Amino acid sequence: MTSSPRPPLSSTARWIIGLSAAVIIAGVMVTWWAIATQNRAAGDAPASGASAVTSAPVEPGPPAPSDELPADTGMGAVTIAARDLDTLTEYYRDVIGLTVIEESAGIAVLGIDEPLIRLEATDAGADDPRSAGLYHSAILFDDAASLARTLVNVAELAPESYQGSSDHAVSLAFYVGDPEGNGVELYIDRPRDEWLWEDGEVVMGSAMLDPNQFIDENLGDEASGSATMGHVHLRVGDLDQARAFYSDVLGFDVTSEAQGAVFYSAGGYHHHLATNTWQSAGAGQRAESAGLRGITVAVPAASDLDALVTRLADAGIEHSASDSHVVTADPWGNAVRFVLS
C-alpha cells in the first residue's frame, strides 16, 4: 500500500499499465495486470480458449422456467470461516470496497446495500481446494464504473491477489483470491437481450478481457457503488448428486452443462449457482476447516419456503424451518439457508 494520493482519473490507465515495473521493484512476485486471463483459465467457463460467441443457430431466449422457484429469487450472503478474521475483514473492506455492517466477537458481516460476506473466526486448518467448498463468491456490480473503481483498489492495495479476467459473453468478469484463498469474482452483466441461448442452454465462453482497457473505458463514468451477490460457484464431489440436490430438490433450473460443471438459475438468469468437479471430483463430506460454511438464497414469499419444505421432506433431506427461513445442507455438508427477501 502506498501513502501517495491516487493519480487523477485521466492518468489512471497509464498508472496501472506501469504497475508491473513498480511491483517488480517492490519485490512483488506477480505482475498481475500483464498476465490478465492467463492465471485463471475460464473462471466460470472452464475452456480458456473457447470463444465468447457462437455461430450456431440460437434460440430467442431461455427455456420456460420451472414453477419451483420464482423469477425474483436471488443470492444472499456467503458465510466464510476465517483463520485470521482481521486480515480477511480488511481485505473485503479496503480492497473489495465493502462496508462493515456488523462486527462482534468472532464475526464480521460486510456488504454494500445488503450483506454479501459473513466472516466467522475459526481455529480450524486451511481450506483444501480438492475438497467440496467455495470456488468463488461472485459480486455483481450495477455499473461498469463501480467495478472499475474496485479494480483500481485491487491494483493499488493487493495486486498479488489478482488472478485473471474473462469475457463470458453474458458478463465481464475479473477474479481475485482473498488472503486465505477464497475465490472472489467481480463482474457486470451484459444486457439480457444480448445473451444467446442454444438448445435451452445459455451460451457462455472465456474470451480475453483486457483489464487496462476496461478501466480506461469506464473509470471516469458515474458510479453508483451498488452491488449484490450475483451468483455463487461451488466445488462439489459429483455433478449428478449436485444436480439432484440443487435442481431436483431445491428447484433451480439447469441453464448450462459443460466440461465438469453445471450451472443453475431461477427466472432465466444465466446462473445464480454453479457446481464443478475440476479439482474436487470424488470429494466426500467437507471436513471442519476454514473456507465455506454456507450460502444464502433469498425468495420473495413465505409460500416459497413452504413449497421448499415439502420438497425437502419428500426427498428425505434433513432441514429446519421457521416462518422466515429454511436451513438444510447439500450432500457435502455445506449449509444452504433460504430466507425471505
N, C-alpha and C positions, 0 to 999 in steps of 0.2 A: 504494500500500500504506500502511495506517495502522499506527501503533505502538500505538494504544489496544487494549485487550483486546476479544475478541469479546463481544457482548451476550449475556445469558442466553438460553437456548433459548426461554423463554416470550415473549420480545420480538423474536425473530428476524424474524418476518413483518413487524412494524411497521418494523423497521430497514431491511429490504430494500425495502418499499414507499416509504420515504423516501429511498432511494438516488438517485433521479433528481435531486432537488434538490441533493444533496451533490455529484454528479458535475458538474452544471452549474456550481456554484460553483467546483469544482476545474478547470474548463475542459475536461472530458472531453466529446467531441462526441456520444457515443451514449448516450442514456438507454435502456439495453437492456431492463430488466425491463418498461418501459412498452409497448414495441412487440412483445414476445412473439413471435408467429409471423410478423409482417409482413416481417421481414428475410430469412427463408429460406423461401420458399414450398415446401411439400411435403416437404423433407428427402428421405426415401427415395421417397415417392409424389409425383409431380410436380404433381398437381392440387390447389392450395391450397384451393380451395373445395369439394372433394369431401367427402362425408360419411364418417365413420369406420364407419358401419354400412350394411347393405343390407336392403331389404325383400323382395328376390327369394328364391325357394327356394334353400336351401343344402344341400350335401352334409354328411353327418355327420362327415367327416374328410378328410384329404388323400388323393390317389390313391396307389395302391400304388407305393412307390419302386422304382427300378431296382436291380439287383444290383451295379452297378459301384462304388459307394462305400457303406461300411457306415453304419448309422444313427448310430453314435457318432463319426463324422467331425466335426472341429471346426476352427476357425481359430486360427492362432498369431500370432506377432509380425509386425507390419508394419514394413518397413525403409524409412526416410526419409533422403534426402540433405539435410544441414543446412548452410546457409551460415554460420550462427552457432550452433555446437554448444552453447556455454554457455547462450545465451538459450533455445534450444529445450529443453535439459535442465532448466533452471529452470522453464519453463512446465509441462512434463509432471510434474515432481516437485512443485512447490509449488501449482500451480493445479489440475491434474487429480488430484493426490494419489498418483501412482505412486512407487515406491521405486526408487532406482538399484541395479540388481542387478550390473551390470558397468560399469566405466569404465576406459578406457585411451586412449592417444594416438589421437585422431580418432574414438573410438567411445564411445557411451553406450547401455546397454540398461536399459530401465525396465519395471517391471511391478508386480504385486501378488502373487498366488500363483504367477505364471509370467510370463515375458517377454511384453510386449504391444507395446512400441515399441522399435525399434532405430534409433538415430540414427548416421549416418556423415557425418563432415565432408566438405565439398566446396567447391571454388573455382569451381564452375560457376555459370552465371547462374540467375536466379529461374525457378521453375516457371511455365509458361504454361497458364492454365486452359482454353485452347482445344485443348490437346494431350491425347493419351491419358495417363492417370495416375490419381492418387488423388482421388476425390471426397470420401470420408471413411473414417477408421477408426472402427469402432463398438464402444465399450466397454460391455459388458453387466454391470450390477451385479446381485448376488444379491438385493438387497432395496432397497426404496424409501428407507429411512433412509440407506443408504450413498450413494445417488445424491443425496439432498437435501443431505447434508454437502458433497459435491463442488460442487453448485450454489452453496452459500454461499461456498465458496472462490473460485469464479469471480466472484461478486458483490463480494467483498472485495478480491481481488488483481488481477483482469483483466476488469472489466466491459465494456471495449471489445471483448473477444473474443467476446462472446455474439452469436449470430446468429438465434436463434428456437427454437420448440418446436412439436411436433405430436403429437396423439393419432392413432396409426396403426392403431387398432383391435386389432392384435396386440401393440402395445407403446406405451410413453410415452417420447418422445424429446426431448432438448434438444441444440442444436447450437452449437458454438463453432468458432473458427478459431485455430490456433496463430500465433505471431508471423510465420511465413513463409507463411501462407495455407493450410496443410494442414488440411482439414476434420476435425473430431472429433465424433462423435455419442456422447452419454452417455444410456443408456437402461435401462429394465427391461422385461421381457416381462409381458404378461398371461398368466394360466394357459392352457395349451393347450386345455383344454376350452371356453374362451371364443372361440377362433379360429373364424372362419367360412370355409367352403370352398364355392365355386360353380363347377361345371363343371371340377373338377380344379385350380382356382386359389384361392389364399388371398385373402381379402378384406382389403385394406388401404385406408387413406384418410389424410386430413390434416385432421382436425378441430382446433379451437382447444384449446390446453392452457395453462392459467394457471400459470406457474412459482411465483408467490407462493403460490397455493393449494396447489400440490404440496408446497412446503417447509413450509407451515404444518401440513399434514396428516401429514407423515412425519418431520420432523426430530427429534422427541422420541422416536421409536421406537428399539428396539435395532438397532444397525447391525453387520453382520458385517465390513464393509470389504472384502469379496471381490468380484472382478470378473474377467471373461475377455474375450477378443476375440470378441464375438458375431458380427459379420459385417464384411465389407469391401465398400465401394462404389467402383466404378472408372469413370473416364471412358474411353470407347473410341471408335474411329472408325466402327465399323459393327456393328450388332446381330446381323446374320446371321453375320458372322465370329466374333463373341464367343460366340454360341450354339454354333456348330460346334466351337469350341475348348473352352469351359468345360463344355458339356453333352455333346456327342457324343464328345469325346476324354477329357477329364478325368473325366467321369462324374457331374456334378451334375445333379439333376433340375430342370427349369424349374417354378417354382411360381407365377409371375405374369408377365404381359406387358402393358404399358400405356404409352402416351404417351412413346415414346422410351426405354424402359427394359425390361430383362429381369432377373428375379430367380431365383436358383438356390439349391438346398439339397440336403442329404443327410438321409435319415431323416425327412422330413416336417416339418422346421423351416420357419418362414416364409421365411427366407433366410439362408444363410451368405455369399452373394455377390450383388452386383448390378452391372449394367453399364448405363450410359446414354450417350446422344449429345446431351444437352441443350445443351452448349456445344462439343462436340468432334466433331460429325459430319464425316466425311471425313478425320479426323486419320490421319497415317501413322506410321511408326516414331518412337518417342519419342527426342528429342534428349537429349544429355547435359545435365542440369540438376539443380537442387535439386528436391525432392519425392520422389515414389515411386521406390523401387528394386526392391521386391519384396514379395510376400505369402507367408504360410506356411499350409499346410494340414496338419493332423495326422490320421493314420489309425492304427488300433489294431494292425494286424498286418503282418508282412513280406509276406504273400501279397497284401495290398492294393497294396503297392509293386510287386510283380512283375506284377500284372494291369495296373497303370498303365503300366509299361514296355512291355508288349505292345501296349497301345492306342496309345501314342506311336509306337512303331516301325511299326505297321500304317498310321498316318496320315502317316508320313514326317516326323515332327517331331523336331528335334534335342533331345537331352537327355543328362544324365549321371546315373549311378546308382551307389549303393553298397548295402550291407546295411541302412543306416539312413535313407537319404534318396534322393529323386529330384528333380532340378532341371531345369526347362525354362523357356520364355518364351512369353508369349502373342503374338498377331500384331503387337502394338505394342512388343514388346521388354521388357515388364515381367516380371521374374523370378517364377516360381511354384515354390516349394520344398515338396515333400511330405516329411514326417518322421513317425517313429513317435511316438505319444502315450504 
